[in-house]
Every structure is written in structure tokens, then in C-alpha cells.
Amino acid sequence: MIQIFIDDSGKSDQSPVLVLAGYLASKEKWQVFNIGWNAILAKHGMTSFHAVDVWRLGYSSGVKSPLVRGSVFVQLIDCIANHVEHAFTVSIPFESHEHWFAPKQFPDLPSLRAYNMAFNVLLTQIHQHMFKRRFDKELEIIFDEQGGESIASVLSGMQEFSRLAAKDFPGLTVATPRFMSDDNCPGLQAAEMLAWLLRRDALNAHRQVDRSQTAEALMLAQALSMPSSLKIWTDDDMRKASEKVTRSLNLLHSGAN
């Protein structure tokens, strides 16, 4: 059994990007990971991990404290790097998405909303990985149920995704995601850390901060030190995707007529 835990980070009124990110490993490796993760939390007097709260707590006791070798952030990232097998990330810029995929342009295609686009791209990455490397393994996908989208909304496009996947990944079983709280799930807490670091790094870039020495960028390098599948959408990517969708819709409409 292969498991991947996924979380999201970023809202349009607070962040330049929406990020979906997660980590994949065998169920056996996750079991060992859980023990190590919980032991680190217990050492720091914690029962659960939420990146923004721990980050604020670290900085309240010293500007560089999140980077101190014994900090909970550093120890947890080391735990991730030592146990997970692959990382997956998708980042979509809100401003570009609004420009090229405004709801009024494609009112009948909810799959083109920012979250749904990121969701489908991430699922494609995951199933490409399974098709090429783990074809004979069963896959379980777990999302944080406290994300910004309803479960019904997230799952609404699964039938269409499964239909397309049957052509792109013949013979591969498409896994339907399930949802759970991250309160007692180290895998989801790790995914939340990765998504949060990616969003913070994008925010620093948006603010034109020198990222070569920022704590977020330094930690992100370690959090992505394992093999990774990354998709960072640019404005040009958004433009090309919008043009492709428009051409496809025009062909459908001309065929219908």
C-alpha cells in the first residue's frame, strides 16, 4: 500500500498563490514516520503541529530561532527527509488565474476554478508517478478535511478525471481521495508544513524579498530534498492553458453546429 497525504495553503485575499502539496511513501514507512514525528512533538511539549502557530512562537523568542538546530521545525523537516519517498506540489497564481480563467469566461466549467485546477494537476502528477514506478501497488490519497474547499466540491470532478485517466494511464486503478482531520495525522501535518513553506516563499518573492537567506527558503530546500514533482504555474502557463481551453471549446461548439 502506498499513501500520500495532501494539504493546501493560500487564499486569494491573503496570498499571491494557491498551493497544494503532499508527501508519498509506503504505508510501512509512514508508520515509522508517525512514531518519529510524534516523539519530536512530545519532546517540545506539543500534541499536534500547525506551521503558522509554531513559526510565530519560534520568532517570538528570537529572530533566527526557527532555524536553530534543535527547533521543532528543523527536527520535523529532518524527520520528513528521512522517511518520505516523493514530494508533490502545485502552485497557481491567483492574479493570473483570475485574469485568464475568470468565472464569467468559463461559467459552465467549475473544473477551471483555481482549487479544482490545482487538484486535477496534482492528481495527474501522482498517477503519472504511480503509472511509471508503482503500477502494481494500491494507492490511498488522503486530504485534509479542513481545507478551503468542501469535500463535495473537491470530489465533483473525480468521475471526469477517472475517465481521462483511463486513457492516459491504461490499466492503472484511479484512487478516490478520502478526507480526515490533521489533528492526529502526522502525514497531513507534514503536508501542511510543505504547503505553508511554499506559500510563504511565494509571498516573499511577491514582496521582492531577497530569498537567498530567508528561513522559509532554507527550510523549503530541505523539505524538498527528496525526489519531487513540482508544478509552479506562471502567468504565461495560465495564458497558454486558457487559449488551449478556448480552442477546445470552439471546436466542440463548431462540431455541435
N, C-alpha and C positions, 0 to 999 in steps of 0.2 A: 504494500500500500504506500502510495506517495501522497503527501499532504502539502497544500500551500495555503498560507494564511495571508489575508489581504486587508488593507485598510486604506482610507482616503484622507486627504488633508487639503484644506483651502476652500474658501467661499468667495464669491465674486466681489463682495463689498469689503473684504479683508486681505485678499491675496491676489497677486498677478496671475497665479496659475492654480489649476486643479491637479492634484497628484493622486494617483492610485499606485500602491506599491505593496510588494509582498515577498515572502521567502518560501522556498520549496526545499523539502528534504523527505527522506523516508520516515514512516511512522516511528520506526525504532530510534532513529536519530532525534526526532522530536521528543521522544520520551526522555532520552538522556539530557537533551537541551532543557526541558522543563525543570528537571532537578537542579541543574546548574543555575538557571535563571532565578528560580525561587530562593535558592541558597544565597545568591547575591543580594536580592531584595531583603531577605531576613537579616543579613549582615548589616544592612543600612536602616533597619527598623521599618521596613516597608512591606506591605502585603500585595501591592499592585503598582503598576508603572504607567504614568501618563507624562509624555515628554515635556509638554509645556510647563506643567507644575514642577517637575524635577529641575528643569532648566532654570526657572525663576528662583527656586530655592538655592541652586548652586551659585548663581550670580549674586544673590543677596549676601553671601558670605565671602565674596572675593571675585574680582573681575575674571580671573582665569580658572576659577575653581572647577567648572565643568571639564576642563582638560587635565586636571590633576590625576596622576596615575591611579590613585585609589578611589576616584569618584565613581559613583554608581553608573553614570553614563559610559565612562570608559570601560568599566568592567563588564557591563551588559553588551557593549559592542564587541568586546573580545569574545564573549560567550557566543554571540551570533556568528562571528567569523570562524569560530572553532567547530561549529556544528551544522550550519545550513549548507546546502549544496548549490543553490542558484537563487539569484535575486531578479525580480521583475518590476519594472517601473514604467509608468506612462504619465506624461505631464502635458497639459493642454493650457495654453494662454487664454485667459478669459476675454481680454480685449479683442484679440484676433478672432476668437470663436464667435463673439457677438457680431463682429463686422462681416464675417464670411458665412456664418450659419445662423443669422438672426431668425427667431421663430417665424416671423412673417414671410421669410423667403421659402421655408420648407414646413408649412403648418401641418402637413399630414405625415411627417416623418419624425416622430419623437426619438427615434434611434440616433438622430443627429444632435440632440442636446448634449451639452458638454460631458455630463457624467456618463450618459449612455455610450457616447463615442469612446471615452476612456475605458469604460467597462469592456466594450467589444474588442478594442485593440489589445487590452491586457489578456482577455480570454484567448485571443488569437495567438499571442506570444506563448502563452502557457501550453496550448495544444500543439503548436509547432514544436516546442521543446519535447513534449511527450511523444509526438509522432516520430521525431528523429532519434530520440535517445531512450525512451521508456515505453515503447509501444506495447510491451507485454504486461505493463503494470497498471493497476487500478489507481485512479486519481480521485482525491477528495479536495474540494475547494471550499474554504471557509472564509466568509466575510464578516466584518464587524457589523453587528445589527444596529449599532448606534451611529451609523454613518449619516450623511446628509440626505440620502435618498431612501424612500420606502422600499421594503422588500418587494412589494408587488411591482413597483416601477423598475427595479433592477432586473427582475426576472421576466418582465414583459417581452423582452426581445430574445429570450432563450430559444424559442421554437425556430425563429428565423436563423439564429446563429447555428443551431444544430443542423438545419437544412443546408446552410452554406458549408459548414464543416464537413458534412458527409461527402462533398465534392472535393474539398481541399485536403482532407485527411481521411481517405477511404479506409474503412475498417477500424478506425480509432473510436472508442467509446467516448462520447462527449459528456463531461461531468456537469451536472446541475449544481450550482453553488448552494451551500447552506449557510445559515447565519447564526451567530452566537455572540454573547457579550464578551468583551475583552477583559472584564474584571478578574476572572480566574483562568485566563488563557494566555500563557506566555507567548505563544506564537503570534497571536493578534497584537500583543503589546510590542513585540519586536517589529511587526509590520507597521504599527503606528509610529514607532521611532523613525523608521526609514522614510515613511511618507512625510513626517514632520520635518526631518532634516532636509529633504529635497525641497519642500516648500519654503523653508527658511533660507536656503541657499538661493533659490529663485528670487525671493524678496530682497536679499542683499544685492543681487545682480540688478534688479529693477531700480534699486536706490543708488546704483553705481558705487557700491562699496567695494573696496579692494578685497577680493575674496581669497587672495593667496594666503592670508594669515587668519582668516576668520575661524572661530571654533567650529561653526557648522560645517564649513568645507573640509576641515581637517578630519572631523569625525565621519563625515559622509564618505570620504575616501576609504576609511576602514570598514564602514558599513556596507560598502560595495566592493570589497576586496576579493570576494568570491566571483565565479563566473556569473555574468549578468546579461539580461536582455533589457535594454533601455530604449525608450522612445520619447524623445523630447521634441514636441511639436513646435515648429517655428511659424511665423506669420506666412512665410512662403509655402510651408506644408499645408496650412489651412487654406490658402488661396487655391492651390492645386487640387486639394480634395474637394473644395466647393465647386470648382469648374468641372471636375470629373462627375460629381453627383448631378450637376445641371445637365451635362451632356447625356447622361444615362436617362434622366427623366424626360428629356426632349425626345430621345429615341423611343421610349415607351409610349409617349403621347402620340408621336407620329405613327407608330405601329398600330395604336388603337384606332387612329383615324383612317 
